[in-house]
């Protein structure tokens, strides 16, 4: 699967100065050349945001051929009703982090926000998509002016209806782990909170084990204990233990 990093490399990095709309479209067309057949690209820009560009594959996968047929509102309305709350709260959590002091920009580091959920095409059928969102143009202060959204059709491979969420940015897991938490007999230990936060940041069992200098078996044991304490498959309870104030469903802990 083509990833955010592949696309940014193909585009020559993220500009750190505003780009005119036509240059943004040119950058988007360049990115489009590197998409797989299971992917389409949308670029949103402006205030309020509007669709500035959609790749030709958007019509084949989603049924919309022109930018004037798409808008942030239409894309939001197309989210499966059962996934809307999770998607909205995940987006709010990401925005909160990116506005916090923990998200201090560092050279060469650009956040990529990934969500997988169900999205309705124009014919009324639902695709399970992975959406990777990142900045395509920024102002001198690092504020995003145009956002690229790469959608990958996972329908043939995703066997569950869970909503998945990661924010690939240094400090995100640490930020989650510092938030106020509830107290009680089922309170997570410090190590369990670390592992839960790293999981939400997209780390694998092996990556968590390496970062915390523990075995993969120990990580799996902690994850089992987390599930036992929270007693819920709904991640609203898991995030409550991190004080994240957001509800996501089904991220596998």
Helices and strands as residue ranges (DSSP letters): H 4-10, H 21-32, E 39-45, E 50-54, H 57-62, G 67-69, H 72-77, H 84-98, G 101-103, E 112-120, E 126-138, E 144-153, E 164-168, H 172-177, H 190-200, H 205-212, H 216-230, H 235-240
